[in-house]
Amino acid sequence: MSRKLAVVFLAMLVLVAAMGLKTIVTAHGDGSVIMANGGAPAPPTPYKNGGAPAPPTPYKNGGAPAPPTPY
Amino acid sequence: MPGPFACLVWFVCMLCEAAVVVCALKKGAFRRYLLLNLYMGGAVLSELGRFKILSEYGFNSMQYRYFYFYSDAILTIFLYFALIALYSHVFSEMKAERYVKMGALLLLGGTAAFTGAVVLQSSAKLVTHFVVDLSQNLYFVGLVLTYVLWGAILKLRETRTRLIQLVLSLGVYFSLFAANYAIRNLYPPLSSVFVPLIQIFGLFLPLAWAYAFWRLPEEARLVPARLAVIPR
């Protein structure tokens, strides 16, 4: 039982380490992705259509400074 | 269509990937390292498919983009299992294969669950986001796993030369891409230098693995690290 738990613990530890490393490496990234399979030229990601700058979020109406929360 | 240099590197990369499978077959190592060879065989098929779609629809077409990223995700999963096969080889004498398999499946499931949880925050194209993000996350999991495996090899004083060459080349390969990505983001003006390097880095793993299968026999052993002799 303890060996199985050790395997679970190690798997979770590796997952946390990998996601932490990814956060560090891609924190200041330009949104591009790391591709490491084969020598084909990498295209832009399919869900980023065009090179236009991203607009502000639609739920922020106007440019007024946000007030403190009412509660 | 990419330039002639990019096409040349791509073609050479395809040849090197095919060479890995050919070398393994010639040296009788195909079945022993089945998952590594399946990964390389899959990479060759994927490159052929990419080339066909690129020549039919063009570089900026959605067909090429989708095929590229979906095939990349499948290849990354293959590479993950190839890495787990290397774990099984290293831990074979400890009879720990059952635990390696269990840990591998758990880690793959955990990565997929984490990716799904993150992707659910976005609003559109969930499947494509999931596929690309899973590929990215598995890449980093593979990077960490390779370093852990190298630590285990050092700790267990592994001497099988071919196995060490396979693991080390995988570690260098992962690290090259991560370093390239980090440098590109730290120094954006250098992107014009570092972006074309990505394709050239793609040559490293098939070349190193083909060398391992062709030149290093399975029986080859490294001289173990010098043991400390304590006089009595």
Interface residues (C-beta under 8 A of the other chain):
Chain A: R3 K4 V7 V8 L10 A11 M12 V14 L15 A17 A18 M19 L21 K22 V25 T26 H28 G29 D30 S32 V33 I34 M35 A36 N37 G38 G39 A40 P41 A42 P43 P44 T45 P46 Y47
Chain B: P2 A6 V9 W10 V12 C13 M14 E17 A43 S46 E47 R50 F51 L54 F59 N60 M62 Y64 R65 Y66 Y68 F69 S71 D72 L75 T76 L79 Y99 M102 G103 L106 L107 G110 T111 F114 A124 K125 T128 H129 V132 S135 Q136 N137 Y139 F140 V141 L143 V144 L145 V148 Y173 F174 F177 A178 Y181 A182 R184 N185 L186 P188 I198 Q199 F201 G202 L203
